[in-house]
């Protein structure tokens, strides 16, 4: 019975950590940070979250400075990844 409880606690802990990362990504904004600082913070928060692919890119775009986002959208060849 002890191993079962340990396994359940571990599973809940991992899910809680993912939920915390998801919430952090939702609130993350570039603000006064440089784009490099924002990228580092975003990557840290994205690690371990449930987001991948296109949803992750959308979270990234929503958090970045509006002027930078506009330039990326208006670019001749818009980016399709965070890289």
SVG drawing of the C-alpha trace seen along z (x, -y; Angstrom):
<svg xmlns="http://www.w3.org/2000/svg" viewBox="-3 -49 22 51">
<polyline fill="none" stroke="black" stroke-width="0.4" points="0.0,0.0 2.9,-2.4 4.2,-2.2 0.7,-2.9 0.5,-6.1 3.9,-7.2 3.0,-6.7 -0.2,-8.7 1.5,-11.5 4.2,-11.6 1.5,-11.8 -0.4,-14.6 2.8,-16.5 3.8,-16.3 0.3,-17.4 0.4,-20.3 3.8,-21.4 2.4,-21.3 -0.5,-23.4 1.8,-26.0 3.8,-26.2 0.7,-26.7 -0.5,-29.5 2.9,-31.1 2.9,-31.0 -0.6,-32.6 0.6,-35.6 4.1,-36.0 4.6,-39.3 7.7,-40.9 7.0,-44.3 10.3,-46.3 12.5,-43.2 14.6,-42.8 13.4,-40.2 16.4,-38.0 15.4,-38.2 11.8,-37.4 12.8,-34.4 14.9,-33.0 12.0,-33.5 9.5,-32.0 11.7,-28.9 12.1,-28.4 8.3,-28.6 7.5,-26.5 9.7,-23.6 7.4,-21.1 4.1,-22.8 1.5,-21.1 2.1,-23.4 3.8,-22.3 3.8,-23.3 1.4,-26.0 -0.3,-26.6 3.2,-27.3 4.0,-29.8 0.7,-31.5 1.4,-31.9 4.9,-33.3 3.4,-35.9 0.8,-37.0 3.4,-37.7 5.9,-39.7 5.9,-43.4 3.2,-44.6 5.6,-46.4 7.8,-43.4 4.7,-41.2 3.4,-43.6 6.7,-43.6 6.8,-39.8 3.2,-39.6 4.0,-42.1 7.2,-40.4 7.4,-39.1 8.0,-35.6 6.3,-35.3 7.9,-33.0 6.1,-29.7 8.2,-28.7 9.8,-30.3 13.2,-29.5"/>
</svg>
